[in-house]
Every structure is written in structure tokens, then in C-alpha cells.
């Protein structure tokens, strides 16, 4: 069964509580993708994995090694990436997506498509709101 079919079947069922209540699984999904860097790292690893931290920093840009390290640890904690250590000198580490991480690529792309269509309208609304407060 395809991941999309499983997702559709599960969304028809109870997700573990009242919709968007503290125990709702949909809320868990929003928490996982809400962090700006988590989604970016998952997307980049989906393009080309495995990747070493330096390669991730070069590809993404705009984030510090410390923030990348925190992001990778959070993604590993959530079961979205797998860290591989190699017994070499000097030590080498790379990261790849798990099945759960790979399944997030579709929703992340859908959000990107939404932003491409509606991003200008959102930015215009923000500008109007700021102008109205001035």
C-alpha cells in the first residue's frame, strides 16, 4: 500500500483524540514541520542523501553549525533522520532520511507550492497590516 493511501485512510479515522486537541496526532505532524529548519533539512536530504553536516550547511546557507546540529538531533529524536558514524580517521558522520522522513517530502512540497501561489498575497497583507499600524 502506498504511503499516500495509508495517510488518506488514517485521516478518515480518529487521529487519537479530538481534532487538534493535545492528544491529536495531526498536531504532532504540525509540530514536526513547524520548525523552519527541520523542514528545510528534510527537504534537502530528500534531494540528495546521505549528506555530511558540512555539505548540508553549504547547500542550505543561512544557518549556523550549532543550529544545524540542534536540528539534526531533533530530527533524529523524532525518527525522521538516521545518523551514521564511520570508524575512520578522521571520524565521519552523515545523515539520511528514514521512511518517515521521506514520507514528509510530499507535504513539504505541497506547502512550497501553496507558498508559490499565495506568498505574494500573504506578504501584501502583512504590508497592509504594518501600514495600518503606523
Residue pairs with C-beta under 8 A, 6 or more apart in sequence:
3 103
3 106
4 106
7 103
11 26
15 24
15 25
15 26
16 23
16 24
16 25
17 23
17 24
17 25
18 24
19 26
20 26
20 27
21 27
29 107
32 38
32 78
32 80
32 104
33 39
33 104
33 107
33 108
33 111
35 71
35 74
37 60
37 63
37 67
37 68
37 71
38 71
38 74
38 75
38 80
39 104
39 108
39 111
40 60
41 56
41 60
41 68
41 71
41 72
41 75
41 81
42 75
42 80
42 81
42 97
42 101
42 104
42 105
42 108
43 105
43 108
43 109
44 51
44 56
44 59
44 60
45 51
45 56
45 81
45 95
45 96
45 97
45 101
46 97
46 101
46 102
46 104
46 105
46 108
48 59
49 95
49 96
49 97
50 84
50 94
50 95
50 96
51 59
51 94
51 95
51 96
52 92
52 93
52 94
52 95
53 65
53 68
53 69
53 72
53 93
53 95
56 68
56 72
56 95
57 63
57 65
57 68
60 68
63 71
72 81
72 83
72 95
75 81
75 101
76 82
76 83
76 95
78 100
79 98
79 100
79 101
80 97
80 98
80 100
80 101
80 104
81 95
81 96
81 97
81 98
81 101
82 95
82 96
82 97
82 98
83 93
83 94
83 95
84 93
84 94
84 95
84 96
85 91
85 92
85 93
86 92
86 93
86 94
97 105
